[in-house]
C-alpha cells in the first residue's frame, strides 16, 4: 500500500517539529518550577513561537519593544507613547508583567508573554535575561525581546532603594555585563530607561543620592562612550527634585507625586511620555547616521 503525503500530514509534521523545538528549549526552564507555572510558561512559549512571524522585525529599526512594569504601563497609556511612535512610522510593542504579557502595536494583548524569569526587571533580573542563549525562535525572554529591532527596558522604583555603595557598584556591574551583550548585536538598538525615584516617604537623603548617582552613571560617557547602539533616557532626572538644597532632593518631585505613592502621577506621565517617544525616534535617526558615517 502506497502512502500519500497530504496537506494535513504536512501541517501535522510542522506542529510536531514546533512542539519538539519548544520542549527542547523549555526543559531547562521548567526544571525546578511548580507544575502549574511550568505549564503556563510552556503554553505561553508555544504561542510566542507560533506568532513569531507576525512579530519579528524586518531589520529597518522601526520595530520597538518596551519591557516594563506598572510605572512603564502608566507612562505608555497616559503619555501617549504608543500613539506617538505608531504615528511616526514605528511599530510599538510593550511587555508588562508576565500575566499581562505582550501588547501589540494596535493596543491589543497578544495573549502570551516572553516568560520573563520571576517577572524580575531589577538589575539582577535584567542581567539574567541578557545572559540567556539567543535562539532563532522566542524560546526564552531574551530571544523574544530580540525579535524586535529596538529594545527599551527599565527597572521600577524599588531599585532606587540603594542602601549602600556596595549595592550601587553591584548594579553597575550588572549593567556592564549587559552592555557586553549589547555590543555583540550591532543590528539592534538598546535604550536604557533610568530608574524612577522614590517618594520621600520611602527613602532618605543618602539612599536617594545613590539612586541619582546610578542614573547619572547610566547616561555618562563612562558607560556609553564607544557603544554606538546603546542609548540612555534619563527618566530619573525628569521625575526627581533637582534642587540639592530641597529636603526632597533626588526624590519624586512634589508636582509628580500623589501622597506616599512612588508611582509618578498622570501629569508626570503626560509630560514625559512624549519625551520618551521623541527620544526613541531621535536615537534611531542617530544610529542610522552612525551606520552610514553621518554626524
Helices and strands as residue ranges (DSSP letters): H 7-30, H 35-55, E 63-67, H 70-79, H 81-87, E 91-95, E 102-103, G 117-119, H 123-130, H 141-145, E 150-154, G 157-160, H 165-183, E 189-193, G 200-202, H 205-218, H 221-224, E 230-233, H 235-239, G 254-256, H 266-291
